[in-house]
Amino acid sequence: MINTENRVTEILGIKYPIIQGAMSWITNAEFVASVSNAGGLGMLGPHAGHHTNPTSFDEIFDRLKAEIRKVKTLTDKPFGVPVILSYDLSTVDVIADLLIDEGVKVVLLNGMDGFDYGPLIKKFKGNNMKTIFRSLTPSIENAQYAEKIGADILVATGFDEGGTVPEKVIGTFSIVPMIADTVDIPVMAAGGIADARGVRAAFALGAEGVFAGTVFIATKENPAAENVKQLILTHTASDLLLFKTNPAYYRSIPTPYSRELLAMDEGGKARDEIADKMYTEQGLKVGMLDGDLERGYVTVGNGLSYIKSIRSVKEVVEDLMQDFK
Ligand SMILES: Cc1cc2nc3c(=O)[nH]c(=O)nc-3n(C[C@H](O)[C@H](O)[C@H](O)COP(=O)(O)O)c2cc1C
């Protein structure tokens, strides 16, 4: 039985210990507000609410500011924003100040090894904000580091996830207890969780909440293309293509474009060359937002096998969190 007194809900000021993970291109204010209004924590991702590439950092900044303001008109509940929007770390301080000025309550830190998050966390704490630390390469060392520098919540991400898959091939079932055993701050489980069984398993393994992406794509409110949502309903984990990129790995539902990426990997192309193609051709946006499968990929986690219908965000949250009622 799951204990309904929960540190994650207390820390974040939300009803249910569920966070919708940041997802490039396929979030917007309406979708994020619907997660927060359903009792979870919605999270804007990079390029939230947009269909075109920004041409400058100023444009990224202005777009994010407008989208944050829009979320605030749609919900009075907390929501989150990542402070690192790309691998260009030089913009982090400017984005951090924006989040402070806009009164954002929760910040996602994509823990990149070697970057000093201490001053950022201190700054956010000083402004009464909560920080969630999610390393792209989860390990005991970076979990202990995050706790030491004052992160409020940690996400342990397993190899089952969608998006950029962690470098180390450690499944969600193994990474969650490994991390939960090493820190005292609450740990959320991420990767492949798409129904109440996964939530129960996460709690049995020592997690105090779940962090999910894929299950939220197959919702009425998510801005992903309709054909992409249908692909999620008609595929299982065994269909997914897995290929190397930089950083780490990616997996995709088979599309003509994702087959090309797999062929590059199998043909011995360097990680950088594959990543270069994916990012310059905007394969995620073109595939998932525009629905053009000839020129784009559809990255999802292994939990897609048991997503069988397009529901509202509220139905998804209520289903996953059924033990908390
Ligand atoms: C389409 C897609 C795009 C993603 N983009 C990002 C991103 O831009 N930044 C990020 O921190 N995580 C990103 N993620 C990872 C999610 O935040 C989350 O960790 C992951 O979806 C959890 O695994 P699940 O999809 O199996 O539920 C993405 C995931 C997906 C499926």
The ligand as an SDF file (V2000), in Angstrom:
LIG
                    3D

 31 33  0  0  0  0  0  0  0  0999 V2000
    9.6480   13.1850  -26.8920 C   0  0  0  0  0  0  0  0  0  0  0  0
   10.4780   13.3900  -25.6570 C   0  0  0  0  0  0  0  0  0  0  0  0
   11.2690   14.5360  -25.5620 C   0  0  0  0  0  0  0  0  0  0  0  0
   12.0290   14.7570  -24.4080 C   0  0  0  0  0  0  0  0  0  0  0  0
   12.7410   15.9080  -24.3050 N   0  0  0  0  0  0  0  0  0  0  0  0
   13.3840   16.1960  -23.1410 C   0  0  0  0  0  0  0  0  0  0  0  0
   14.0210   17.4540  -22.9570 C   0  0  0  0  0  0  0  0  0  0  0  0
   14.0390   18.3050  -23.8420 O   0  0  0  0  0  0  0  0  0  0  0  0
   14.6300   17.7040  -21.7670 N   0  0  0  0  0  0  0  0  0  0  0  0
   14.6070   16.7750  -20.7540 C   0  0  0  0  0  0  0  0  0  0  0  0
   15.1290   17.0470  -19.6790 O   0  0  0  0  0  0  0  0  0  0  0  0
   14.0350   15.5590  -20.9040 N   0  0  0  0  0  0  0  0  0  0  0  0
   13.4020   15.2710  -22.0560 C   0  0  0  0  0  0  0  0  0  0  0  0
   12.7450   14.0620  -22.1860 N   0  0  0  0  0  0  0  0  0  0  0  0
   12.7530   13.1090  -21.0680 C   0  0  0  0  0  0  0  0  0  0  0  0
   11.5170   13.3040  -20.1670 C   0  0  0  0  0  0  0  0  0  0  0  0
   11.6050   14.4960  -19.4530 O   0  0  0  0  0  0  0  0  0  0  0  0
   11.3790   12.1460  -19.1560 C   0  0  0  0  0  0  0  0  0  0  0  0
   12.5470   12.0110  -18.4190 O   0  0  0  0  0  0  0  0  0  0  0  0
   11.0810   10.8180  -19.8300 C   0  0  0  0  0  0  0  0  0  0  0  0
   10.0640   11.0130  -20.7830 O   0  0  0  0  0  0  0  0  0  0  0  0
   10.6530    9.7660  -18.8330 C   0  0  0  0  0  0  0  0  0  0  0  0
   10.5370    8.5110  -19.4580 O   0  0  0  0  0  0  0  0  0  0  0  0
    9.1830    7.9680  -20.1460 P   0  0  0  0  0  0  0  0  0  0  0  0
    9.0680    8.6930  -21.4300 O   0  0  0  0  0  0  0  0  0  0  0  0
    9.4420    6.5210  -20.3320 O   0  0  0  0  0  0  0  0  0  0  0  0
    8.0330    8.2690  -19.2300 O   0  0  0  0  0  0  0  0  0  0  0  0
   11.9960   13.8100  -23.3510 C   0  0  0  0  0  0  0  0  0  0  0  0
   11.2130   12.6640  -23.4750 C   0  0  0  0  0  0  0  0  0  0  0  0
   10.4540   12.4340  -24.6150 C   0  0  0  0  0  0  0  0  0  0  0  0
    9.6030   11.2050  -24.6890 C   0  0  0  0  0  0  0  0  0  0  0  0
  1  2  1  0
  2  3  1  0
  2 30  2  0
  3  4  2  0
  4  5  1  0
  4 28  1  0
  5  6  2  0
  6  7  1  0
  6 13  1  0
  7  8  2  0
  7  9  1  0
  9 10  1  0
 10 11  2  0
 10 12  1  0
 12 13  2  0
 13 14  1  0
 14 15  1  0
 14 28  1  0
 15 16  1  0
 16 17  1  0
 16 18  1  0
 18 19  1  0
 18 20  1  0
 20 21  1  0
 20 22  1  0
 22 23  1  0
 23 24  1  0
 24 25  2  0
 24 26  1  0
 24 27  1  0
 28 29  2  0
 29 30  1  0
 30 31  1  0
M  END
$$$$
